[in-house]
Amino acid sequence: MARCFPRRESRATCGQRPAGLLMELENKNCWTLAEAVGHSTPDRLQHFLARACWDEQQVMAQAARWGSSH
């Protein structure tokens, strides 16, 4: 999925967010996910979700291909 994200920061955050979601956390929000993956604030995750540029259609297509092959 790396080619769906033009910036390396977005690629890294894309990998960290699902990792945080899979952790056993009492509450799952940007603050708790950010802390769980080692960030001091939720700014990176919030930027990724609200303002980062990435090809959403390509991400969905790749996720669908991966899901159908597994």
NORTA-V150411 format. One record per residue. PHI is phi in whole degrees, 0 to 359 (none if undefined). PSI is psi in degrees with one decimal (none if undefined). NEAR is the number of other ideal C-beta (glycine too) atoms within 12 Angstrom. Layout:
PHI,PSI,NEAR
PHI,PSI,NEAR
This chain:
none,-3.5,22
305,-36.9,17
287,-6.1,16
281,-14.7,22
240,113.9,24
291,-24.6,15
250,142.0,19
294,-30.3,13
297,-41.0,21
294,-39.5,28
299,-43.1,21
295,-44.5,21
295,-36.0,33
301,-37.0,32
282,-31.9,21
285,-35.3,26
298,-51.1,32
296,-34.1,19
299,-42.7,19
294,-38.5,29
294,-29.2,20
278,-12.7,14
288,152.7,19
277,95.1,10
243,144.4,18
296,-46.6,10
237,143.2,14
240,105.3,21
216,179.3,18
300,-37.1,27
296,-51.6,21
291,-36.9,20
294,-43.1,29
299,-46.1,28
297,-39.4,22
295,-33.7,25
264,5.1,29
99,13.7,16
268,149.8,25
276,-23.2,11
222,165.3,15
274,7.0,25
305,-43.3,18
297,-45.5,29
294,-40.3,36
295,-40.9,19
297,-44.8,21
302,-44.7,30
285,-31.5,20
257,-36.2,14
231,-15.2,15
294,147.9,26
266,125.4,15
201,159.5,26
272,93.2,18
297,-39.4,17
296,-40.4,11
292,-38.2,17
298,-45.8,23
297,-41.2,15
295,-43.4,16
293,-39.5,21
295,-39.4,18
294,-41.5,13
297,-42.9,13
296,-45.1,12
297,-39.8,10
286,-24.8,9
274,-12.4,8
250,none,7
